[in-house]
Amino acid sequence: MEQIGLDRLTGLIAFARAASLGSYTAAARSLGLTPSAVSKSVQRLEGRLGLSLFTRTTRSLTLTPEGRDLHERALRLLREAEAIEQAAVAARSEPAGTLKVTAPLPVGLHLLAPALPRFRARHPRLTIDLRLGDRMTDLIEEGIDVAIRVGDLSDSRLISRRLAPHRVCAFAAPAYLERRGVPRHPDDLVHHDCVNFRFQSTGQALRWPFRVGGRTIELTPDAGIVTDFSDAVAAVLVAGGGIGISPTYIAAPHVAQGVLVPVLKNFSVERSAFTALWPESRRGSPNVKAFLAFLDEIFASPAPWDRVIGDGMPASPAG
């Protein structure tokens, strides 16, 4: 039997990733290559097979019938290779090699990145590949070991663990409140300058949640400034731009410095939760086990950032 060459395997990997993600650019980002390298690798594979695997347009890749069949076979091959690698990893007792972690940009920036040097000091043979962004990565397709996401998410192919509450509260700069007054009820926001967040994925403005009279209400105030990055909301608030909603983990450093204070704290809510997810194939990995144990330290209860905001966050329902 003719042995399969390294170039053929490279072509299959490039093809499978491009097919799963729908573009050479996304596949290249995932594999750490250039889009040109991925494209050429797939073209060589097509040339060897004598098949057209994609219908190409300027914006997307669509699998041909032959491509769909090969994609399913390639994924089976790659899953088997992944299982072999994970079996070898599980046989080790000490974390080593590369740990791939993905998280939303603000979570990675504020919570994970500052803690990673401490983690590596404990496990110097481990290299951390931290990938940040709002794209919903397919952990299995892209070989991710652990994902941190905001929300109670479920995927039958993944194991999940709730890490900590994800809490939000209204904040403002002391100078702004001194100038404009402190709102005592969410209804008072109509008399204030508001700064709002817009979701990049949907383009929708954030509906501000408040706990009023035993139930959660949501409102979208008129905002003079709207931005699609959580840290930008905080920066505007620090500069005295008005009142805005922020996750407590983002606002906490500013509160500690005295440049932001919580507003309407008695009406604040627990928005969702931080969740860790990892593939079933990583269950026995010493790398993943070590990182999950470390996450329990980062997301301690009560969370350090919520302690900064103040005890009783969120407070009992107010009316």
C-alpha positions as CSV (number, residue, x, y, z in Angstrom):
1,M,0.0,0.0,0.0
2,E,1.3,3.4,-0.9
3,Q,2.1,5.5,2.1
4,I,0.4,8.8,2.4
5,G,2.8,11.8,2.3
6,L,3.0,14.7,4.6
7,D,1.8,17.1,1.9
8,R,-1.3,15.0,1.4
9,L,-2.1,15.2,5.1
10,T,-1.5,18.9,5.1
11,G,-3.9,19.3,2.2
12,L,-6.6,17.3,4.0
13,I,-6.2,19.3,7.2
14,A,-6.4,22.6,5.3
15,F,-9.4,21.4,3.3
16,A,-11.2,20.2,6.4
17,R,-10.7,23.4,8.3
18,A,-11.7,25.6,5.3
19,A,-14.8,23.5,4.8
20,S,-15.8,23.7,8.4
21,L,-15.2,27.5,8.7
22,G,-16.4,28.5,5.3
23,S,-13.3,30.5,4.2
24,Y,-9.6,30.3,3.6
25,T,-9.0,33.3,5.8
26,A,-10.8,31.7,8.8
27,A,-9.0,28.4,8.2
28,A,-5.6,30.2,8.0
29,R,-6.3,32.1,11.3
30,S,-7.2,28.8,13.0
31,L,-4.1,26.9,11.7
32,G,-1.6,29.8,12.1
33,L,-1.0,30.0,8.3
34,T,-1.6,32.5,5.6
35,P,-4.7,32.3,3.5
36,S,-2.5,31.8,0.4
37,A,-0.9,28.8,2.0
38,V,-4.2,27.2,2.8
39,S,-5.6,28.0,-0.7
40,K,-2.5,26.5,-2.4
41,S,-2.6,23.4,-0.2
42,V,-6.3,22.8,-1.1
43,Q,-5.6,23.3,-4.8
44,R,-2.8,20.8,-4.7
45,L,-5.1,18.3,-3.0
46,E,-7.8,18.9,-5.7
47,G,-5.1,18.4,-8.4
48,R,-4.0,15.1,-6.9
49,L,-7.6,13.9,-6.5
50,G,-8.8,15.2,-9.9
51,L,-11.8,16.7,-8.2
52,S,-13.3,20.1,-7.5
53,L,-14.0,20.3,-3.8
54,F,-15.3,23.8,-3.5
55,T,-17.5,26.1,-5.5
56,R,-15.7,29.4,-5.0
57,T,-17.2,32.9,-4.9
58,T,-15.5,36.2,-3.9
59,R,-17.1,35.9,-0.4
60,S,-17.4,32.2,0.5
61,L,-16.6,28.6,-0.2
62,T,-19.4,26.0,-0.8
63,L,-18.7,22.3,-0.9
64,T,-19.3,20.4,-4.0
65,P,-21.1,17.0,-3.6
66,E,-17.6,15.3,-3.9
67,G,-16.3,17.9,-1.4
68,R,-19.1,17.0,1.1
69,D,-18.2,13.4,1.0
70,L,-14.5,14.0,1.4
71,H,-15.1,16.4,4.2
72,E,-17.0,13.8,6.3
73,R,-14.2,11.3,5.7
74,A,-11.5,13.9,6.5
75,L,-13.2,14.8,9.8
76,R,-13.3,11.1,10.8
77,L,-9.6,10.8,10.0
78,L,-8.7,14.0,12.0
79,R,-10.9,12.9,15.0
80,E,-9.0,9.6,15.1
81,A,-5.7,11.5,15.0
82,E,-7.0,13.8,17.8
83,A,-8.0,10.7,19.9
84,I,-4.5,9.3,19.5
85,E,-2.9,12.5,20.6
86,Q,-5.2,12.9,23.6
87,A,-4.5,9.3,24.7
88,A,-0.8,10.1,24.7
89,V,-1.4,13.4,26.6
90,A,-3.6,11.6,29.2
91,A,-0.8,9.1,29.8
92,R,1.3,11.9,31.2
93,S,0.9,13.0,34.7
94,E,2.5,16.4,34.3
95,P,1.0,19.2,32.2
96,A,3.2,19.8,29.1
97,G,2.9,20.8,25.5
98,T,0.3,23.4,24.2
99,L,-3.0,24.3,25.8
100,K,-5.4,26.1,23.4
101,V,-7.9,28.4,25.2
102,T,-10.5,30.6,23.7
103,A,-12.5,33.4,25.4
104,P,-14.3,36.6,24.6
105,L,-11.9,39.6,24.3
106,P,-12.9,41.4,27.5
107,V,-12.8,38.2,29.6
108,G,-9.4,37.3,28.2
109,L,-8.1,40.8,28.6
110,H,-9.3,41.5,32.2
111,L,-9.4,38.0,33.8
112,L,-7.3,35.4,32.0
113,A,-4.3,37.3,30.6
114,P,-3.2,38.8,33.9
115,A,-3.4,35.4,35.6
116,L,-1.6,33.4,33.0
117,P,2.0,34.1,34.2
118,R,1.0,32.7,37.6
119,F,-0.3,29.6,35.9
120,R,2.8,29.1,33.8
121,A,5.0,29.5,36.9
122,R,3.4,26.4,38.2
123,H,3.5,24.5,34.9
124,P,6.6,25.8,33.0
125,R,6.5,22.9,30.4
126,L,3.1,24.2,29.3
127,T,2.6,26.7,26.5
128,I,-0.6,28.7,26.4
129,D,-2.3,29.6,23.1
130,L,-4.9,32.2,24.1
131,R,-7.4,33.1,21.3
132,L,-9.7,36.0,22.0
133,G,-12.8,37.2,20.1
134,D,-16.5,37.0,20.0
135,R,-16.7,34.4,17.2
136,M,-18.4,31.2,18.5
137,T,-15.5,28.8,17.9
138,D,-16.3,25.2,17.3
139,L,-14.0,23.6,19.9
140,I,-13.8,20.2,18.3
141,E,-13.3,21.4,14.7
142,E,-10.5,23.8,15.7
143,G,-8.8,21.7,18.3
144,I,-9.5,24.0,21.3
145,D,-8.9,22.5,24.7
146,V,-11.0,24.9,26.9
147,A,-13.4,27.7,26.1
148,I,-14.6,30.4,28.5
149,R,-18.0,31.8,27.5
150,V,-20.5,34.1,29.0
151,G,-23.9,32.4,29.3
152,D,-25.4,29.1,30.3
153,L,-24.5,27.2,27.2
154,S,-25.0,23.6,26.3
155,D,-23.5,21.4,23.5
156,S,-24.0,17.6,23.6
157,R,-20.4,17.2,22.4
158,L,-18.9,19.3,25.2
159,I,-18.6,19.1,29.0
160,S,-19.4,22.4,30.8
161,R,-18.9,23.8,34.2
162,R,-20.5,27.0,35.6
163,L,-17.6,29.2,37.0
164,A,-19.2,32.3,38.5
165,P,-22.1,34.7,38.1
166,H,-21.8,37.3,35.4
167,R,-23.2,40.4,37.0
168,V,-23.9,43.8,35.6
169,C,-24.6,47.2,37.2
170,A,-25.0,50.8,36.3
171,F,-21.9,53.0,36.9
172,A,-20.9,56.7,36.6
173,A,-18.0,59.0,37.4
174,P,-18.3,60.8,40.8
175,A,-17.8,64.1,39.0
176,Y,-20.8,63.4,36.7
177,L,-23.0,62.5,39.6
178,E,-22.0,65.6,41.5
179,R,-22.9,67.7,38.5
180,R,-26.2,65.9,37.5
181,G,-27.4,64.2,40.7
182,V,-27.7,60.5,41.7
183,P,-30.7,58.6,40.2
184,R,-32.7,56.7,42.9
185,H,-34.8,54.6,40.5
186,P,-34.4,53.3,36.9
187,D,-37.2,55.7,35.9
188,D,-34.8,58.6,36.8
189,L,-32.5,57.7,33.9
190,V,-34.6,59.8,31.5
191,H,-33.1,62.8,33.1
192,H,-29.5,61.7,32.6
193,D,-26.9,61.3,29.8
194,C,-26.6,57.5,29.1
195,V,-23.9,55.5,27.4
196,N,-24.9,52.2,25.8
197,F,-23.3,49.1,24.4
198,R,-24.2,47.6,21.0
199,F,-23.6,43.9,20.3
200,Q,-21.2,43.4,17.3
201,S,-22.9,40.1,16.4
202,T,-26.4,41.6,16.0
203,G,-26.1,45.3,15.9
204,Q,-28.7,45.6,18.7
205,A,-28.4,48.0,21.6
206,L,-28.1,46.5,25.1
207,R,-31.4,46.4,27.0
208,W,-30.6,47.5,30.5
209,P,-31.9,45.0,33.1
210,F,-33.1,46.0,36.6
211,R,-34.7,44.2,39.4
212,V,-37.8,46.2,40.3
213,G,-40.7,45.0,42.6
214,G,-39.6,41.4,42.6
215,R,-39.3,41.1,38.8
216,T,-36.7,41.9,36.2
217,I,-37.5,44.7,33.8
218,E,-35.5,45.8,30.7
219,L,-35.3,49.2,29.2
220,T,-33.2,50.8,26.4
221,P,-32.5,54.4,27.4
222,D,-31.9,57.2,24.9
223,A,-28.1,57.2,24.7
224,G,-25.9,60.1,23.6
225,I,-22.9,57.7,23.0
226,V,-23.1,54.1,21.8
227,T,-20.1,51.7,21.3
228,D,-19.6,48.1,20.5
229,F,-16.7,47.4,23.0
230,S,-17.3,47.0,26.7
231,D,-14.0,48.7,27.6
232,A,-15.0,51.7,25.6
233,V,-18.2,52.1,27.6
234,A,-16.1,52.1,30.8
235,A,-13.7,54.7,29.3
236,V,-16.5,57.0,28.4
237,L,-18.0,56.7,31.9
238,V,-14.7,57.4,33.5
239,A,-14.4,60.5,31.4
240,G,-17.7,61.8,32.8
241,G,-19.8,60.9,29.8
242,G,-22.9,59.8,31.8
243,I,-24.4,56.6,33.2
244,G,-23.9,53.2,31.6
245,I,-24.3,49.5,32.2
246,S,-21.1,47.5,32.6
247,P,-20.1,44.0,33.7
248,T,-18.8,44.2,37.2
249,Y,-15.5,42.6,36.3
250,I,-14.7,45.4,33.8
251,A,-15.8,48.2,36.1
252,A,-14.2,46.9,39.3
253,P,-10.6,48.3,38.6
254,H,-12.1,51.7,38.0
255,V,-14.2,51.5,41.2
256,A,-11.1,50.5,43.1
257,Q,-9.3,53.6,41.8
258,G,-12.3,55.8,42.7
259,V,-13.0,57.0,39.2
260,L,-16.3,55.1,38.9
261,V,-19.0,54.3,41.4
262,P,-22.0,51.9,41.2
263,V,-25.4,53.5,40.6
264,L,-28.8,52.0,41.3
265,K,-27.0,49.1,42.9
266,N,-30.1,47.9,44.7
267,F,-31.7,47.3,41.3
268,S,-28.7,45.4,39.8
269,V,-29.1,41.8,38.5
270,E,-27.2,38.7,37.8
271,R,-27.2,38.7,34.0
272,S,-25.9,35.1,33.2
273,A,-22.8,33.1,34.1
274,F,-19.2,32.5,33.1
275,T,-19.0,28.9,31.8
276,A,-16.1,26.7,30.9
277,L,-16.5,24.2,28.2
278,W,-14.2,21.4,26.9
279,P,-14.5,18.4,24.6
280,E,-15.2,15.0,26.0
281,S,-11.9,13.9,24.4
282,R,-10.0,16.2,26.9
283,R,-11.6,14.7,30.0
284,G,-8.4,12.9,31.0
285,S,-5.9,15.5,29.8
286,P,-3.6,16.7,32.6
287,N,-3.3,20.1,30.8
288,V,-7.1,20.6,30.9
289,K,-7.4,19.4,34.5
290,A,-4.7,21.8,35.7
291,F,-6.3,24.7,33.8
292,L,-9.8,24.0,35.1
293,A,-8.4,23.9,38.7
294,F,-6.8,27.2,38.0
295,L,-10.0,28.7,36.7
296,D,-11.6,27.8,40.1
297,E,-9.1,30.2,41.6
298,I,-9.7,33.0,39.1
299,F,-13.5,32.7,39.4
300,A,-13.6,32.3,43.2
301,S,-16.8,32.8,45.1
302,P,-17.6,35.5,45.8
303,A,-15.8,36.8,42.7
304,P,-13.0,39.3,43.6
305,W,-14.4,42.0,41.2
306,D,-17.8,41.7,42.9
307,R,-16.3,42.2,46.3
308,V,-14.8,45.4,45.0
309,I,-18.2,46.7,43.9
310,G,-19.6,45.9,47.3
311,D,-21.2,43.2,49.4
312,G,-24.6,42.1,48.4
313,M,-24.1,42.4,44.6
314,P,-26.8,42.0,43.3
315,A,-28.9,43.3,46.1
316,S,-32.2,41.9,47.2
317,P,-35.2,43.1,45.0
318,A,-36.1,46.7,45.5
319,G,-39.4,48.3,44.7
